[in-house]
């Protein structure tokens, strides 16, 4: 189950039985996995990528990155990982 106890209680109070709550939990996991796949596909190309991250030795307001790599994992409703742009990177959470 990927809902915390309060959410589970609220769903049951709204009229969902245990099977419906479990189905909703599974659906959340499916949607998170689909979002992860969409992010992987977006960063799978050969095009340059642009960011507005501040870099120590650049005065440009927009940075161009020749490569990008995204390493993601999902667990229930959690989507986490790391996006690397030419060695510079940021954590991914959502």
Order of alpha helices (4+ residues) and beta strands (2+ residues): alpha-alpha-beta-beta-beta-beta-beta
